[in-house]
Amino acid sequence: MCEVLSPGLAVSVLKAIFQEVHVQSLLQLDRHTVYSIITNFMGTREEELKGLGADFTFGFIQVMDGEKDPRNLLVAFQIVRDLIAKNYALGPFVEELFEVTSCYFPIDFTPPPNDPHGIQREDLILSLRAVLASTPQFAEFLLPLLIEKMDSDLQSAKLDSLQTLTACCAIYGQKELQEFLPSLWSSLRREVFQTASEKVEAECLAALHALSACLSCSVLSSDTEDLLDSFLSSILQDCRHHLCEPDMKLVWPSAKLLQAAAGASLRAYHCVTSSVLPLLLEQYTKHPQSSQRRTILEMLLGFLELQQKWGHVEEDESTLLSLRAPVCSVVFSALTDPSVQLQLVGIRALTVLGSLQALVPGFLSPSDLELVVDHLIRLALHEEDSQSSEAAMEAAGSLAPLYPKVFSGHMVPRLEEELQSERQEESPCDHRSLRQRCLQALAAVSTHTSIVRETVPVLLQHLRKVQKGSEAGNTQDMVSVCQSLHRVALQCQQDAESCWYYHQTVVPCLLAMAVQAAMQESTHLLLAKALLEEEVLAAMVPVISAATTHLSPELATQSVSHVVPLFLDGEVSFLPQNSFPCSFQPFEDGECLEAQRRLVALLMAFVCSLPRNVAIPQQERLLHELLALSCSCNCPFTATTAAKCFAGLVNKHLAGQQLDEILQLAVNRMELGLAEGPCRMQALTLLLWVTKALVLRYHPLSSCLTDKLLGLLGDTELGPAAADGFSLLMAESPDVLHKGCHADVRIMFRQRFFTDNVPKLVQGFHGAGPDVKANYLKGLSHVLNHLPKPVLVTELPTLLSLLLEALSCSDRVVQLSTLSCLQPLLLEAPQIMSLHVDTLVTKFLSLTSSPTMAVRIAALRCAHALTSLPTTVLLPYKARVIRALAKPLDDKKRLVRKEAVAARGEWFLLGSPGR
């Protein structure tokens, strides 16, 4: 390792080792030392060692010859790589160097159990592959070896050979491959045609792709044969005729081979597609059956997708342009076929055709594009099968950004017309279904700014129309419009211009409609009440939230300066159509204002989705109003949304005296509410949401509030609801307090909550009376159910007895939660679970007769998962379980019967040979 050795000493040392030491007779550690000496000298004395010429290479070959220890082989392989990479002279010893390394191919090494060195088979495979694929000089020796190993019966040898061939193609040229191309193609073709292994097939296709790419990249001299042409001709000759066979047995393998070769370069693509595409188009018209046509169209689609790899193509170079008419004809015919599966492939092909227009100019004419839109509208709105309808909408969403003028000028007006039409001949149910599809299609196509500006007004206009209607189902219609608006909002989030347009158009409009409805409720009009239904307000929440989360801080500040004064001061001037019959005072007392108070849900959606760096005007006043409303309101919906809004703001509030004061006020209000009186449930709801807000941000007060919650588990009235609250604390909340709305969520908060509180739950369970023990079990099962499974496995030994006791609890929520917790543990911790197999079998079989369907299904899944335990542990129970599982085979519910069949089948196979 010394860097100041006198010149010549390194050479002297190595000569002495090469001449005097029989390295392979030494112990492993001493052999490793020799390799280290060589490695060190190659790093510090490269020029001196190169002065030895090929003698250095020959000396190293003698040193390595016969090495068997994997630790030493990794170092030796690295030395060989350095010899080649740093251009040491190999002289006449190229074949000897190849032989001394290739004798290990393919690697057959299984690390011993508890190996302290951590060397894996994959490490040796990759290290050896790097040697074998490091120089074209090995080609004449390596390629015959690879061909031989491809014919091996061992799958691992086949895979290693194919992967090594792929790696070699990166450095080989025509000269190295020429002699072996026929044999390589023969082996690859045989494997793809005959193999039952998807892995082998995939590696064969990758190797063929690499060969085609290598031949495509080779520089040709004027007198050299173009091997790519002859190689592709062989592939076409052997595969093309299979595409025409009536039974279509080898169609897919042939197509995959052709696509692998064609995808390597633009030249290969032109060569293959000019021969294959006309043939496929001809075969499509020859085969009348939908299933055969689908197969042919899928192959055609594969070749069309390959064109996308090459970007813009000149007109005279494009095979596709000459086939434009028949290709479009085939795709359009598939879209009108009665077969749903053929339609679905046709829709995928339509999407690819649309994207090709940018790469192959002139591929689709304006009339073709209008026909594309017509087909998409027909499939989206009028196709009976929902799969085709949904696929058509997705295709419209993909193509709309490429042709915004066509879609905004042709598709959007058609959808608007369908949405507004009143068809007398249709039943109300059919008409509602058509309207719903129109709404979904309008949302799906809103993937470009210019289209969003067309579709959003249409959706909002329809919402107003539904609000003014008097149909019995208009609540569901409003929810449908909101779901479409939500989808548009999500699609706008990545584009700042679309996002701001959407926000300033939709949010004020929804708020104005809701405020109008709340003020008109006193007139008892149906139109006012429908918009204030919990279901409709709940559907508006994600719309406003999605429209707000991605705003820039500047625009969010501008918007919040309007919305908060609306709720605090009744400032309605920024709302469209703002001539309201009375003032908007959602935080004032009075029965007549109950409808206005419900709109706090929309305030929650907005303020809880703002970025954390946006200041909220009058925040302290807003918090006080929300706190008062959450504790005093008799409407559970309003009280809960006020509590959630308060918690969302507290979670993002800067630490300091203001936060401490508002939290202390909240604690006082909660303690007062929980003590006695009619508002205990509201106080518990507030406690749960504030606790969650503080647990997420690791606030010191969170432990105090959690202790209050633990204390309520012993309360006969609030205990069950408090136990369910542990699920709320641990689960992801859909509308507030999650990362998507910029909440302060610390990593591993669940693990921390588990560590701090599960011992208290266990202790409380043991000290509780029989009437409230179930509450502690329910709380515990909720915590465990949301805990990352690796953490749960480590704590399993101490908690398993409690989980088993929870299965005996009569509360179905406890049973279901515990079963869903145990099922993955049976798969991930079989050794620990097998210690309790007798109890587990008894409990699971008992619960397969539960009156609750969800419990029966979960118990059967656990009985199925039991088969992952060691077979020797399970065999004594096999007959008993098979007998017991015969009963749920006759269950009245299909889903239960399905799980029973799967579980019983696994138990029947238990202990069978080959398992």
N, C-alpha and C positions, 0 to 999 in steps of 0.2 A: 504493500500500500504506500510505500515511501515514494514521494514525488521528486526526490533529488538524488536518485541512484545514478551512479556514474554511467555514462553511455556504454552500452555493450553488456552490462550486467544482466538486464532483463533477458536478452537473447541467450546468455550463458545459462541462466537458471532454467529457461524452458528447454534448451538443448539437453541439459542434464536430466530433466524430468523425462523428456521423450526417449532418451537413450538408456537411462539407468533404472527407471522406475516402472514396474509393471502395475499400472494404476488399478486395474480391475481386480487385483488380488488384495487391495487395501480395504480397510473398513469404510463404511458409508461416509462417516464424518471426514476421514482423510481424503476420500475421493472428492468430496464436496470442497475441501480445501484446495485441491489441485485445480478444480474448475474456477474457484475464486481467484487463484493466482493468475490464471489465463485471462479472466474477465478484467482484473485490475490492470494488467499489463496492456491489454487491448485499449483500455481507456486512457492510459498515460503514456504509452510507448508505441503508438500505432505505427509511426514511420520505421522504427527499428524492427518491429515484427514483420512489416511488409518487406523489409530487406531480406528476410529469409526466403521469400518467394513461396513456391508451392510446398517447400519442406515444412513450413508452419502448418499448412492445411493437413498434410500427411501425418505430422506428429499428433495433431488434435484428433484425427480419425482413429489413430491407435489408442489414444487415451480414452475416447468415448466408447469404442467398440465393446459391446457386451454389457453396457450399463443397464441396470434394472430398477434402481430405486427412483420413484417418482420425484422426490425432492431434487435429486441430482439431474434428472432428465429435464426438468424445467430450466435449470441453469444451462445445461448443455445445448438445448434447443435455442436458447437465446444467443449462445456463442455462435452457432451456425448461422443464425439470422444476421448477426453482426459481420461475420466473415463475408457474407454475400452483399449485404447492404453497403459495407465500407470498402468494397472492391478489393479484398485480399485476393492474391493469385490462387486460383484453384488448380491450374495446370492440367496435368493428365488425370487428376483425381476427382473429376466431377462425378463420375459414376460411383466411385468408392464413397464419396461424401453422401450421395443420394442413398446408397445401400445402407450406410450406417445409421441413417435416420429413418428411412422408409420401412425398415424392418419392424418398426413399432406400429405401422399402419395396418388396419384401423386400431385405435387404442382400445384395449380391453382391460379396464382397471376399475375395481370397486373398492372405494376407501374403506378401511376397517372401521368398525363402530367406535365412537368416541375418539376419532383420530385427532390428536392435539395439533397436527400440522395443517389441517383444514384443506388439503389438496383434493380437489374434486376431479372426476373424470373429464368434465368439460374444460377444465384448465389445461389438461394435457392435450386434449383434442385441438383446442384453439392454438396452442403453442406449436404443435407439430404441423398443423395446417399452415401456419405462417411461414414455416420453413419450406414445406413442399411447394407452396405457391409464391416463393420469393424470387425465383429466377426462371426464365425460359430455358436455361441450359438443362433443367431437369425434365423438360417436356417429353423427350424421346423415351425416358425410363418411366416417368410417372403415368402418362396416359394409358399405356397397356395395363399397368397395375390398377388404375381406376376402373377401366373397362372390366377387368377380371372381378374386382370386388363388387361392381354393380350387379353381376350375375350371382352374387352370394345369396344364400338362403337367409342370412341374418339381416334383419331390417336395419339394425344399427350400422352395419357395414355399408349397406346401400346408401343410407342417409349421409354418412360421413364422406363417402366417395362423391356423391352428387354435390355436396356443399364444397368440397375441395375443388371439384371441377369448376364450379361457379367462381370460386376465388381465383383460380388460375387464369380464367378467361380475361380477367382484368389486366394481365400483363403479357399474355400471349398474342401472337400475330398469326397471319395466314400460314407462314412457313412452319410454325410449330404444330398447327392443327391439321394441316392438309392431309397427311397420311392417315390420320385416325378418324376423320369426319364420318366415313361410312359406318365404322364400328360404333362410334359414339351415338350416331343417330339411331342405329339399329337397337342399341341397348335402351335408349331413352324411349323410343317408340314402344318397345315391348313392355316396359314397366308401366307406361301410361295406359296401354290397352289392357293389361292383365292384372295390375296390382289392385289389391283390396284396401290398401292403406292410403288415406288422404295425405298423410305426411310425405310419403314417397312420391305420390303424384305431384304434390306442390313443389318438391325439390327438383323433380325431373323437369317441370315446366320452367322453373327458375334457371336451371342449367341450360336448357334449350334457348331461353331468352338471352342468357349471357353469351352463348356460342354465336348466336345471330348478331348480337351487338359487337362482339369481337371482330367478326368478319366484316361488319359494316364499317368499322373504324379503321381497318387496315389500309395503309397507303399502297396503291398499286403502281407498278411500273408499266410501261407501254406493252411489254411482251409477257406480262403475267396474267394468268387466268383469273377471272373474278370468281372467287370461291363462293361468295354470297349467293350469286345467281344459281350456281350448280347445287349448292346446299339447299336453297329454298325450292329448287326444282324437284329434288329428291323428296322433300317434305310434302310438296303438293302432289307428287305422283303417288305417294303412299297414303295420303289422307283424303284427297279430293273425291275419290270414288265412293268412300264411305258416306259422304254427304248425300249421295243419291240412292243409297240402299233402301228398299221399301220398308224393311223392319226397323231401320234407324238404330241398330244396335250399337254401333261404334261412332255415332254422330257426335256425341258430346266429347269423347276423348279426342277425336280428330279435330274438332273445332278448337278445343283448348290448346292443342299442339300448334295449330295454325296461328292462333291469337298470340301465343307466347313468342313465336318466331316473328310475327308481324309487328309486335310491340317494341322491338329492339331499336328500330330506326325508321325514319321516314321512307328511306329507299326500300327497306324490307316490307314496310306497310303497303307501298304502291305495288310491289311485286306480288304480294299475296292477295290483296283485295281485288286487284284487276282480274284475277283468275277466279276468286271465290265468291265475291259479291253477286256477279251475274248468275252464277250457279244457284246460290241461295234464293235469289228472287224467282228464278225459274221453278225451284222446288216448292216454294210457297204456293204458287198457283197450281202446281200439280197435285198437292196433297189437300184434299177437301176437309179432312178431319181437323177440328179445332185444336186437339192436343198436339198433333204433328205440326200444325202451323205455329203453335206457341213455341215449340222447341226451335223451329227454324228462325222465328222472329227473335228469340233470345240470343241465338248465335249471331244473327245480323246486328242486333243491338251491341253485342260485344265488340264487333269490328267498328261500329260507328263510334263507340266510346273511345276506342284507341286513337281515333283521329284527333280528339281533344288534346292529346299529349303534345302534338307538334305545333300548336299555335296557328298563326296565319299561314295559309297555303295559297300559292299562286294558282290562277284558274287553270292554266295549262298543265299543272302538276296534279290536279285533283281527280282521282278516279270517281269520287262521289258526285262531282258536278255532272258528269256524263250520265250518271244513273239517277239523277234527281227525281225524274217523273215516276219511274217504277218504285223507287224507295218510298216516296210520299204516298203512292197508291197503296202499297202494301200496309203501311202504317195506318192510313186512314181506314182501310178495310177492316183492320183488326179492331179499331175503335167502335165499329158498328156490328161486330160479331156478337151473337148471343152469349158466347162463353165469357164468363167474368174473368177467368184466368188469362185468356187471350187479350181481353180489354186492358187488364192491368199491365201486361207487357207492352201493349200498344201505347199506353199512357207514358210509360218510362221512355219508350222510343221517341215519342213526341217531344218529351222534354229534351232529349239529346239532340233531336233534329233542330229544335229551336236554338240551342246553344251553339250548333255548328254554323249558324248564319254568320256569326261574327268571325269565324275562322275561315269559312269558305263563302266569300261574298257572292250573293246571287243564288244561294242554295234554295232559299224560300222566297217566292215572289209575294207581293202584297196580297194577292188573292189567296195564296197558300196560308198566309198568316191569319187572314180573316176566317178561313176554313178551320184552322187550328183553334181559334177562339170559339167558333160555333160548336165544334166538337166538345171543347172543355165545358162550355155552358150546358150543353145537352147532358153530358155525363154527370156534371156536378148537381144539376137540378132535377133531372128526370129519370136518371138511371135507378132502377129499383134497388140494386145491390149497393149497400153503403160503402163497401170497399172501393168500388169503382168511383163512387161519388167523392169520397175523401181523397183518393189518389188524384182525381182530376183537379180538385182544389189545390192540392200540394203542387201539382205541375203548373197551375196558373200562377201560384206564388213564386215559383222558380223562374218562370219565363217573363213575368211582368217587369222586373228591372231591366231586362234586355230590350223589351219593346214597350216602353211606358206609354207612348202615343197610341199604339194599337189597342192596348188594354184599357186605357182611360177613355178612349174615343169609341170603342166598340163594345167591350165587355161590361164596363161599369153602367152605361146607360141601359143595356139589356137587363142587367140584374135589377136596376132600380125600377124598371118597367114591370118586371115580374113581381117585385116586392109590393108594388102599389096596386097591382091588378086585383080585381075582385071577381073570381071565377064562380059563376052561379052553379055550374054543373058539378063542381067538386064538393065533397063533404067538408065540413069545418075541420075535421081531423087532417084530411089530405092537404087542405089549404094551409093549415098551420105548419105541416111538415115542409111544404114547399117554401113558405116564408122563412122557416128556420134554415133551410139550405141556402136560400138567397143571402141571409145574414152571414152565414158561415163563409160563403163564397166571397162576399164583399170584404170580409176580414182577411181571408187567405190571399186575395190579390193585392192587398195594401202593403206592398213591399218596396215601393218607390215613392219618393216625396211627392211627385206630381200626382200620383194615384191616390195617395193618402188625402190630399186636398180635395179629391173628388168623392171619395168613399165616406169620409168622416161626416160631412154634412148630410149625406143620404141616411147614414145610421142614426144621427141625432134627429133628423126630421121624422124618421119612422118611430123613434122613441116618443116624440111628442104626439104623433098620431095615435099610438097605442095608449098613451096616457089619457087622451081625450075620448077614447072608445069606451064601449060599455059591454064588451064581451066578457064572459065568465072566465076565460082563460088568459086575460091580458096580463096577469101577474107573471105567468110563465113566459109570455112574449117579451115582457120587459127584461126578465132575466136573460133571455136569449140575446137581446140587443146588447146588454151589458157584457155578456161573455164575448161577443164579437168585438166590442170596443176594447175589451181587455187584451184580446189577441193583437189587435192593431197597435195598442200601446206597447206591448212587448216587442213588436217588430220595429217600432220607431225608436227604441231606446239607443241603438247604436249610431243613429244619425242625429246630430245636434239640431239641425234645421227642422227635421220632422218632429223631433221630440218637443221642441218649443211650440211649433204650430199646434201640435196635438194638445199640449197642456193648456195653452191659452184659448183653445177652441172648446175643448171638451169639459174641462173642470168647471169653468163659470156656467156653462150650459146645464150640467148636471146639478150644480148647486142651485141655480135659478129655478129649475123644475121642481126640485125637492122643497125649496122654501115656499114656492107657490102652492104646492100640494099641502104643505103643513099649515099654511094660513087658510086654506079653503076647507080644511077638514070639518070645521064647525058647520059647514053647509051640508055635511053628510053625503057628499057626492062620491060615487064609486071611483071616479077618476082620481080623486085626491087620495083615497084610501089605498089604492093599488100601489102607488109609488112609495107609500110609507110602510108597506109590508116588510117584515124582517128579512124575508127572502130576497126582496128587491134591493133593499139597502145593503144587505150583505154582498150582493152581486156588484153593487157600485163601488164598494170599498177597494177591491183589487184594481179597478179601473183607475181610480184617483191615485192610488198608491203607485201603480206602474207608470203613471203619467208624471210622477213627481221624483222618483228615486234617482233618475239620471239627469236631472236638471243641473246646469252649472250653478255655482254658489251665487253668482250675480243675478241670474234669472230667478232662482229660488227665492232670493231675498225680495225681489220685486213682487213675486206672487204672494209670499207670506204676508206682505204689508197690506194686502187686500183681504185675504181669507180670515185671518185672526180678528181684525176689526169687525168683520161680518158677524161673527159669533159673539163677540164681547159687547159690541156697541150697535149692532143692527145696521152697519154701514153697507147698504146694498147697491151703491151707485155703480160698482164695477160689473154687476150682473147684467146680462142681456134681458130685455123686457122687464125692467125693474120697477114697474108701477104696481106695487103690492097693496092689498086692501088694508093691512095693518102692519105694525112694526114687528121685526124679527128679534125675539128675546128668549133664546133657548135656555139661558141660565136663570131666568126669573121663575118665581113660584106661581102656582095656579094651575088648576086642572085643564083649562083651555089651552095651555101651552105644552101639554103632554106630547102632541105631535111634533112640535118644534124641537123638543128635547131629544127626540129620537135621532135627529140629524147630527148629533154629536158623533155618530159613527162615521160621517163623512169628514168631520173635523179631524178625527183620529187618523183616518186614512191619509190625510194630507200632512199634518204636522209630524206624525210619527215616521214619515218616509223622507223627511228632509235630510240633507247631509248635515253632519254634526257641526260643521263650521258655519252654518247659517243661523244668525241670531233671530230668535222669535220675539216679536214685539209684545210687550206687556206679559211676559212669560209668568212672572210670579202671580199676577192676578188670574191668569188663565189656570194655573195649577190650583189656586184656591177654589175657583169656581168648579173645576172638575172634581176636586176632592169632596166638596159639599154635595155635588150631584150624585156621585157614586155611593155616598153613604145614606142619602135621604130619598132617592127616587124609588117609587114602588114598582116601576116597570123593570123587570130583570134585564131586558135587552139594553135599555138605556143605561142602567147602573153598571152593567158589565163593560159596555163600550167606554163609558166615562172612566172606569177603573183602568182599562187597558190604555186609554189615551194618557192618563196621569202617569202610569208606569212607564210608557214609552218615552215621555218627556223626562222623567226622573232618571231613566237609564242613561240618557245623553247629557244630562245637566252637569255643568262643570262642578268639581268638588269645591267645597268651601262653606262658609257660614250660611249662605242663602239655602243651599241644598240641605244642610243639617236642620235648619229651622223648619223647612217645609216637611221634611221627613218626621221630625218630632211631632209636628201638628197632625200628620197622617197617623202616626202611632197612637196618639191620644184619641183621635176619632175612631180608630179601629177598636181600641180597648173599650171605649164607651159603647160602641155598637155591638161588640161581641158579648158584653156583660149580660144584657137582657133586652127585651123589647122586640118589635116586629122587624127590625132591620139587621138581624144577626147574619142572614145569608149574604146580604150586600156587603157587610163588614168582612165576612170570610172571603168573598170574591176579591175585594180590594186587597186584603192581606196576601192572597195568593199571587196576584199580579205584581204588587210592589216587591214581594219577596223574590219573585223571578227576576224582576228588573235589577235588583241589587245582587242576587247570586251571580248573574251573568257578568257583572263588572267587578266582582270580588269586593263589594263594599262591606266595611266592618259591621254595619247594622244587619247584614243578611243573616248572620248566625242567631242574633236575638229574635228576629222575625221567624226564622225556621223553628226555633224552640217553642214559640207561641203556637205554631202550626202543629208541632208534635204534641203539645199539651191538649190541643183540641181533638186528637184521636180518641181520647178517653171521654169525650162528650157524646152522650147518647143521641142528641139531636143533630149536631154538626159533624160527628165523627166520620160517617161514611163519605160525606162531601169533602171533608179535609183529607181523607185517604186518597180520594180520586185526584185531589189537588197535587199530589206528588207526581202524577203523570204530567200535569200541566207544567210543573217546574222543570221536568227533565226533557220533555218533548220539544220539537221544533214548532214554534208558533207560526201559523200561516200569514198573519196580517201585521203583527207588530213584534218587536224584540227578536228580530233575526238579522243576519248580516246583510241580507238584500236591502233592508231599509236603513242601513248604516247604524244599527244598534251597536252598543259597546259589548261585544261578546268575547270573553277571554278564552284562550285555549284550555282544554281539559277541565272546564268548569264542572262537568258531570262527575269526573273522577274525584275532584275535590269535594263535591257535595256528598258523594258516596262515603268517602273516608271520614268526613265530619259527622255524618248523620245516621249511617246504618247501625253503628254500635248503639246509638240512642234508641233506634227503632226496635232492635233486638231486646234491649233492656226493658223498654216499655211494654213489649209483648209479654215478657215473662212476668211482669208485675201487674198486668192488666186483669180486669175482671172478665169472666167468660162472655159477657154480653158485648164487649168492645174489642176482644182479641182479634176478631176478623179485620178490624180497621187497620191494625198494625201490619197484619199480613198483606192486606191490599196495598198499603203504602210501600211496604218493602218490595212487593212484586213489581210495582210500577217503577221503582228506582232501578231494580236489577234489569228490568226489561229494556231500559233505555241506555244501559251501560255498555261501553265497547266490550265485545266478547272476550278479548285477551285479558282484560282487567278482571272480568267476572270469573274466568277460569282459575286465576291465581287465588281468589277468595272463596272458591267453591267449597273446599273441605269444611270451612267454618259455617257456611250458610245452608248446606244441602239439607240438613235435618229440618230446618225451618221451612224450606221450599216444599219438602215432602209433607210436612204438616199442613201447609197451605192448600195442598190438593184435597185434604179432607174437609176444608172449609165449605160451607153450603153456599157462599156467595159466588155466583157464576163468573163475576168479573175477576175475582181472585183466582178462580180455577183457570180461566182462559189466559190471564196474564202469566200465571205460573207455568202453564203448559208451553206457552210461546217462549218463555225463558228457558225451559228445560230442553226443548227440542234441539237447538244448536249446540247445547252443552253435551248432549249425547254423542254428537259428531266430533266435537273438539276436545273433550276430556273423557274418553272412553274408560281409561284405567280407573279414575276416581268414581265415575258413575257405576262401574261394574261392581263395586263394593256394596251397592244398595240395590242390586238387580231384583231381589225378591220383592222389596217394597215397590219399586218402580213398576214391575209387571202387574202387581195387584192393583195399584192405583190407576194405571192407564186402562186396564181392562174394565175396571169398575166405571170409569168415566165415559167409556164408549156407549153406555146406556143412559147418559145424561139427557134430561128433557130438552136441553138447549143444543140446537144443531151445531153452532160454532164450537161448543165444548166437545161434542162428539168428534167433529173433524180434527180438532187440535189433538185430542187423545189418540186418535188413529194415526196421525202423523208422528206422534211420539212413539207409539208402538212400532211404527215403521223404522224410525230412527234407532230404536233399540238394537236392530240387527247390525249396527256398526260396532257394537261391543264385541269383545273376544268370543269366538264361536264356542269355546269350551265352557264359558260361563253361561251361555244361553241355551245350550242343548237340553239341559234338564227341563226347561220350560216350553220347549218347542210344541209338544202335543197339546198342552194346556192352552197356549196362545192360539194355535190354529183352530181348536174347538171354539174358543171364545169369540174369535173373529168371524165365525160363520154367521152369527146373529146380525151384525151390521151389514152383511151382504144383502139382507132383505129390508134394509132401512127404507122408509118412504121417501127420503130425500136423495136425489141422484148424486150430489156432491159427496154425501157420506158414503154411499155405495162405492163410488170411485176410489176414495181413500182406503176403504176396507179391502178392495181388490188388490191395490198396490201393496198394502201392508201384509196381507195374508200370503200373497205371492212370494214376498221376500222371506217370510218365515218358513214357507214350504221348501225354499232353496237352501235354507240354512244347513251347513255341513255337507252340501253336495260337492262332488269332485270338481276341481277347477275354480272353486270360489275362495 
